[in-house]
Amino acid sequence: MKEIVERVIRVGLSRNVRKVFDEIESISAEMIRSGWELQESCVEECLGKIHLIFNREIDEIGNT
C-alpha cells in the first residue's frame, strides 16, 4: 500500500526566489531522508504556491 503526502510552499510575487528554492530543497531532503520519494511537483497557475507530492510504501496491517 502507498501513503501519499503533499507539502505546499508559498511562492508569491514578493518572496525572494533563492528562499523559495532553499525551502524546496530543504523539504525535499527532509522527506527523502524519512523514506519518502518525490512523485510529482506542480506550480499553481497564479504562481501562488508549489505543491510537492511525496509517496512511500507502507506495510498493510496484519502482514508480517
N, C-alpha and C positions, 0 to 999 in steps of 0.2 A: 504494500500500500504506500502511496505517496502522500507526504504532507507538504502543503504549499503555504508560503507566507509572502506578503507584499510589504515592501518598505518604500515610503514616499519621501522624496526630497523636494523641498521648496526651491524654485528657481527664481522667478520674478525678474523684473527688468532692472531693479536697483541692486541686486545681490552681486557680489564680486564673483566673477567666473572661476577664479582659482579656488575660492572657498567651496563653491558648488562641486567642482571636480575632486577636491580633497575629501569632501563628505561622501561622495560616491565611492571613492577608493577605500575610505575607512570602513564604511558599512559593508562593502563587498568583502574586504579582507576579514572582517569580524565574522561574517556569516560563513565564509568558506572555512575558516578555522573551526567553526562549530559544526561542520559536516554538511553544510548546505551547498547546493550548486546553483549558479545563476542560470535561470531558464530563459528569461526574457527581460528586456527593458523597453520602455516606451516613454515618449515625451508627449504631454498633452498638447493639443493644437494651439492653445493660447500661450504655450511655453511657461505655464504657471508651475508645473510640477513634473518630476521624473519619477516613474514607477519602476522599481526593481522587483522582479518576481523570482523567488528562490524556491527550490524544492529539495526534498531528501526522502530517501526510502526509510520507512519505519516498519517494525515488526508488528504483525497483527497480534492482538491479544489472544492468548491461548496457544500460540505456536511456539515450540521450543526447539 
